[in-house]
Structure formats: structure tokens, C-alpha cells
């Protein structure tokens, strides 16, 4: 079964073709970083416009790379939320049109489910039940997955997402957008113990908060104008990673889970992957990570989620509408 995946939830236009939920025939992503960089973050109207400009080009390239035609596609999976309303609308419009023209099933996919199901593209499939940490620019959630399509959110951020905190801290330090990769690079040359930064809600259940951390960095910069940028990046990054680990470990202990999956753009951070892998071994937790291309927004994860939706007869809302605040 070949599924065409479409992902346009934020600022990446992506088309993928995935066979039998495991073989990536193509997975192309058109990034908008250069468009939004001068604004220090994603501008929704510009994102929507760019999706509309490039999506048909990306579709044609993806089909060529997979060496198939649209007639070979068995179903179309598309992100319908959560995300930016205008951006999602572009992807859904294309998916609906293709579904009608080709008379192929249309599968609406939850973006968060997509990040989790990216792990099912790996040779070693996750073992149920597991804890999925979804950390990105817009989301920080811990999800218990009992079995296919059976999810429970155990905790999430009350304010900024982890990736959002990276972007905001980068901005106050005069670094460009997106902040995650730049801070990670700077941190390689810094002393992570130089600045003491707070872990918010350290003893308060399984929820996160990152807005206070951002504020703490800003206060440090104001009180110490000649601060060491590499040390600050390293200290900030370590605090985010420590926060994520602390909450994940608590969730695993509380819910008797031994398998942890790292998902979302922030999970591409190599220091985070190394920290979780190291402490996971020490705590007898199995930690699964993804290659960078499957951490960030991509259509292969939407296609594989769509495959499992189809296998387990999950119904797509009809008619399919954008749901920018779609829940887990």
C-alpha cells in the first residue's frame, strides 16, 4: 500500500510517499527558514503563501524520486491539525483535490500522532506501552501510548514549548532564527555549569513551564552585560534537557513505563539525545531516537501515521476541516 503524505502545519512544505508503512520512497521538505529569519519567527501569512507557491513543485519532485505516478497511490494522508490555520488549509485543499480526482481514500492525520509514528519507520519498531516525549517549537507533551491509536497525555507545557524557548532565548542574545540549532552549536564551546538557571515546576507533577527560564536568562544578560555567550547557551540548553529528563523519568516511574521515544524538532538536539541515552541506560530505560530528518516536520511521518489509521479503521472526519487547535 502506497500512501502519499502531505504536511503543511507550520513553515515546512513536505510531500512523501511511503510503502506499507515502513519503506520511504521519497520524503521531500521545502524549508521557509530564510523567509522567516528576518522576523525572528514564523509569520503565518507568509508561511501560507509559500506553501501555495511550492507544494505542487514538491509533489512532482516527490513522485519523480519515488519513480511512480499518482495512479499508483492508494491513499492520501494529510495533516489537519494542530498548526497554523492558513498553512494547514493549503495542504488539506491539495489533499482533497487529489482524493476526488483519483478517487482515493482521504486520511486526516493529527500532527502529534505523526511525530510519534515517525518511530515506526525505523527498523526496530517501538514496543507498547511506551512514553513519547514530543518536543518541538509548538509542543511539549508527554504521551503514554498503550497500543496503536490509544493515547493519553500525561503532561504538557503550561506556557512556552521547549523549541519556542530556544527561539526566544536566541533572540534576546542576538542570535538568528531558528534558535535551536544555533544555541546547540554555541553550546559545544561553552561551560554548562557557568550559569545557574531554574527548573520550573520541578516538584509539581508532570507539567512543564519554560517561560520562567526565558525570563531568568534575560535577567542574567541584563545583570551581566559582558556575559559569555557560549557558556550561556550551554547553561540554558542543559537546563532544558534536565527539565525534560526529570519529567520523563517521573512519568516512567509513576506509570511503570520502561520505553521512551524522543519525537519532534527539539529531539534532533544531539546533546539531548546523548543525555537521554546515557541516563536511560543507567535507569534501565530503553530510549529511542530518530535521525534529524524524521525529528523535524516531514510528510513521511504523516504517511506512516495514515497507514496505521487505515489499518486500524480510524475514521477521518467528513467533511475534513482544518482544526488548528486539534487535541491529542
Legacy VTK file of the C-alpha trace (Angstrom):
# vtk DataFile Version 3.0
C-alpha trace
ASCII
DATASET POLYDATA
POINTS 328 float
0.000 0.000 0.000
1.473 3.338 -1.058
0.376 6.408 0.892
1.051 9.963 -0.219
1.676 12.141 2.835
1.190 15.918 2.932
2.498 18.108 5.774
1.991 21.900 5.874
1.230 22.581 9.535
3.777 25.366 10.009
6.678 26.554 7.858
7.838 23.368 6.112
6.152 22.159 2.933
6.611 18.417 2.731
5.415 15.605 0.465
6.304 11.944 0.973
5.458 8.567 -0.461
5.640 5.632 1.934
5.045 1.974 1.080
3.394 -0.396 3.575
4.019 1.981 6.459
7.749 1.289 6.534
9.529 1.998 3.245
10.154 5.650 2.377
10.052 6.032 -1.404
10.554 9.794 -1.149
10.345 12.411 1.584
10.936 15.966 0.387
10.850 19.080 2.556
10.925 22.692 1.393
12.074 24.885 4.287
10.993 28.500 4.799
13.715 29.424 7.289
15.219 32.102 5.066
11.803 33.740 4.620
11.030 33.990 8.336
14.558 34.569 9.629
14.393 38.355 9.341
11.252 38.391 11.513
12.706 36.177 14.235
9.862 33.671 13.904
7.187 32.293 11.625
4.834 34.817 10.016
1.617 32.829 9.349
0.505 34.738 6.239
3.909 34.382 4.600
4.008 30.694 5.506
0.626 30.019 3.886
1.583 31.906 0.735
4.845 29.990 0.378
3.112 26.634 0.849
0.759 27.502 -2.012
3.682 28.527 -4.225
5.777 25.371 -3.827
3.500 22.466 -2.912
2.802 21.374 -6.497
6.505 21.545 -7.336
7.363 19.402 -4.307
4.618 16.913 -5.223
6.018 16.465 -8.720
9.573 16.027 -7.402
8.444 13.505 -4.791
6.672 11.399 -7.416
9.703 11.523 -9.691
12.048 10.486 -6.883
9.761 7.586 -5.969
9.519 6.639 -9.668
5.729 6.315 -9.517
2.680 8.216 -10.747
-0.371 9.488 -8.875
-2.315 6.477 -10.171
-0.005 4.229 -8.117
-1.045 5.946 -4.877
-3.555 4.027 -2.726
-4.480 6.737 -0.220
-3.695 10.346 0.686
-2.817 11.309 4.273
-2.720 14.968 5.289
-2.142 16.913 8.488
-5.344 18.692 9.537
-4.170 19.953 12.929
-2.791 21.235 15.150
-0.930 24.024 13.387
-1.340 27.347 11.614
-4.813 27.578 10.112
-3.818 29.063 6.770
-0.862 26.737 6.370
-2.968 23.656 7.133
-5.604 24.817 4.672
-3.138 24.661 1.772
-2.273 21.031 2.466
-5.882 19.969 3.034
-7.020 21.683 -0.171
-4.449 19.806 -2.221
-5.228 16.512 -0.464
-8.980 16.869 -1.014
-8.477 17.714 -4.672
-6.229 14.691 -5.251
-8.623 12.422 -3.371
-11.563 13.494 -5.522
-9.686 13.358 -8.825
-8.032 9.998 -8.137
-10.975 8.511 -6.213
-8.579 7.529 -3.419
-9.286 7.499 0.348
-8.520 10.706 2.255
-6.956 10.265 5.703
-6.799 13.221 8.099
-3.815 12.892 10.471
-3.092 14.553 13.812
0.330 16.219 13.583
1.324 14.980 17.068
0.455 11.409 16.122
2.702 11.874 13.105
5.698 12.773 15.254
5.125 9.669 17.373
4.600 7.362 14.385
7.870 8.504 12.809
9.446 5.855 15.051
7.575 3.142 13.153
9.708 3.975 10.117
12.750 2.639 11.968
13.892 -0.965 11.543
13.269 -1.580 15.242
9.628 -0.787 15.940
8.599 0.579 19.375
7.233 -1.861 21.951
3.943 -0.992 23.644
3.308 0.606 26.035
5.747 3.495 25.744
6.205 7.128 26.697
6.553 9.579 23.809
8.158 12.925 24.568
7.003 15.287 21.821
9.159 18.414 21.993
9.067 20.988 19.208
8.603 24.673 18.506
4.909 24.481 19.257
4.523 21.471 21.529
5.966 19.904 24.648
3.941 16.887 25.689
4.471 13.520 27.330
2.145 10.935 25.826
1.527 7.420 27.077
0.819 5.136 24.128
-0.934 1.955 25.252
-1.276 0.443 21.785
-1.890 1.685 18.239
-4.004 4.861 18.301
-4.581 4.675 22.052
-3.023 7.813 23.545
-3.100 9.587 26.891
-1.442 12.948 27.522
0.311 12.693 30.891
1.682 16.231 30.976
2.407 19.241 28.803
3.744 22.764 28.963
1.647 25.452 30.602
3.240 28.207 28.530
6.172 28.166 26.107
7.096 24.989 24.292
10.721 23.863 24.552
11.505 24.860 20.973
9.802 28.205 21.472
12.058 28.826 24.475
15.126 28.130 22.323
13.918 30.658 19.741
13.141 33.364 22.312
16.428 32.949 24.186
18.338 33.054 20.909
16.553 36.301 20.039
17.456 38.040 23.310
21.091 37.018 22.770
21.071 38.465 19.273
21.219 35.095 17.525
19.182 34.353 14.425
16.145 32.163 13.885
15.634 29.254 14.408
17.305 29.297 17.801
17.670 25.571 18.456
20.494 24.677 16.047
22.396 27.908 16.742
22.263 27.513 20.516
23.284 23.863 20.155
26.322 24.907 18.089
27.317 27.670 20.529
26.876 25.292 23.478
29.547 22.975 22.109
32.131 25.601 23.101
30.601 26.615 26.437
30.629 25.658 30.098
27.157 24.378 31.025
27.867 24.928 34.736
28.734 28.597 34.369
25.220 29.980 34.921
22.679 28.560 37.347
19.217 28.630 35.790
15.934 27.435 37.301
13.909 24.329 36.506
10.303 25.470 36.783
7.660 23.270 38.439
10.414 20.875 39.493
8.260 19.143 42.089
4.840 19.828 40.546
3.573 16.748 38.759
4.217 16.085 35.100
3.659 19.507 33.568
6.295 21.817 32.112
6.934 25.558 32.127
9.654 27.308 30.146
8.634 30.972 30.246
10.383 31.494 33.593
13.598 30.043 32.211
13.497 32.525 29.348
12.977 35.346 31.844
15.859 34.104 34.012
18.207 34.214 31.018
17.077 37.744 30.197
17.738 38.882 33.777
21.218 37.317 33.685
22.011 39.172 30.471
20.884 42.482 31.954
22.872 41.997 35.166
25.990 40.834 33.330
26.362 42.726 30.030
29.734 41.094 29.305
28.358 37.560 29.730
29.937 34.650 27.887
27.547 33.702 25.106
28.781 30.128 24.664
28.522 29.497 28.409
25.012 30.942 28.500
23.918 28.786 25.569
25.381 25.694 27.206
23.774 26.503 30.565
20.390 27.199 29.002
20.481 24.070 26.851
21.460 21.920 29.838
18.576 23.308 31.883
16.046 22.482 29.153
17.444 18.966 28.801
17.495 18.438 32.570
13.880 19.600 32.751
12.747 17.217 30.026
14.627 14.296 31.566
13.332 14.998 35.078
9.714 14.962 33.942
10.138 11.925 31.676
11.782 9.923 34.445
8.974 10.882 36.822
6.355 9.864 34.240
8.044 6.499 33.688
8.224 5.839 37.425
4.625 6.910 38.007
3.155 4.920 35.117
5.518 1.904 35.153
6.940 2.588 31.686
10.351 1.459 30.503
10.339 2.597 26.855
10.845 6.266 25.921
10.567 7.732 22.421
12.015 11.171 21.629
9.938 12.981 18.998
9.700 16.440 17.436
12.196 19.039 16.271
13.822 19.629 19.668
14.642 15.915 19.871
17.080 16.458 16.996
19.366 18.122 19.547
22.357 15.813 19.858
23.110 16.794 23.460
19.538 15.877 24.398
19.759 12.525 22.617
23.091 11.740 24.281
21.816 12.726 27.744
18.661 10.620 27.487
20.553 7.651 26.061
23.183 7.762 28.811
20.770 8.190 31.714
18.348 5.745 30.146
20.967 3.004 30.362
21.696 3.915 33.967
17.986 3.814 34.861
17.130 0.710 32.784
15.024 2.718 30.375
15.063 1.994 26.655
15.401 5.307 24.792
14.614 5.500 21.072
15.836 8.446 18.985
15.302 9.467 15.379
17.569 10.776 12.612
17.267 14.545 12.282
15.182 14.400 9.092
12.461 12.449 10.910
12.556 14.664 14.019
11.552 17.845 12.244
8.234 18.284 10.407
8.058 15.947 7.430
5.403 14.160 5.395
6.801 10.635 5.853
5.637 10.707 9.470
2.157 11.753 8.298
2.079 8.972 5.705
3.084 6.266 8.187
0.538 7.529 10.721
-2.027 7.461 7.918
-1.092 3.856 7.189
-1.813 2.816 10.768
-5.012 4.884 10.822
-6.100 2.876 7.777
-5.004 -0.458 9.263
-6.992 0.190 12.441
-10.025 1.701 10.708
-9.733 5.139 12.285
-12.399 7.310 10.734
-11.498 10.640 9.152
-13.920 13.496 9.894
-16.210 14.107 6.925
-16.043 16.696 5.608
-12.433 17.216 6.641
-11.773 20.697 8.032
-8.732 22.454 9.466
-8.515 22.125 13.253
-5.664 24.423 14.282
-6.041 23.516 17.977
-6.653 19.794 17.451
-6.216 17.855 20.696
-4.230 14.660 21.053
LINES 1 329
328 0 1 2 3 4 5 6 7 8 9 10 11 12 13 14 15 16 17 18 19 20 21 22 23 24 25 26 27 28 29 30 31 32 33 34 35 36 37 38 39 40 41 42 43 44 45 46 47 48 49 50 51 52 53 54 55 56 57 58 59 60 61 62 63 64 65 66 67 68 69 70 71 72 73 74 75 76 77 78 79 80 81 82 83 84 85 86 87 88 89 90 91 92 93 94 95 96 97 98 99 100 101 102 103 104 105 106 107 108 109 110 111 112 113 114 115 116 117 118 119 120 121 122 123 124 125 126 127 128 129 130 131 132 133 134 135 136 137 138 139 140 141 142 143 144 145 146 147 148 149 150 151 152 153 154 155 156 157 158 159 160 161 162 163 164 165 166 167 168 169 170 171 172 173 174 175 176 177 178 179 180 181 182 183 184 185 186 187 188 189 190 191 192 193 194 195 196 197 198 199 200 201 202 203 204 205 206 207 208 209 210 211 212 213 214 215 216 217 218 219 220 221 222 223 224 225 226 227 228 229 230 231 232 233 234 235 236 237 238 239 240 241 242 243 244 245 246 247 248 249 250 251 252 253 254 255 256 257 258 259 260 261 262 263 264 265 266 267 268 269 270 271 272 273 274 275 276 277 278 279 280 281 282 283 284 285 286 287 288 289 290 291 292 293 294 295 296 297 298 299 300 301 302 303 304 305 306 307 308 309 310 311 312 313 314 315 316 317 318 319 320 321 322 323 324 325 326 327
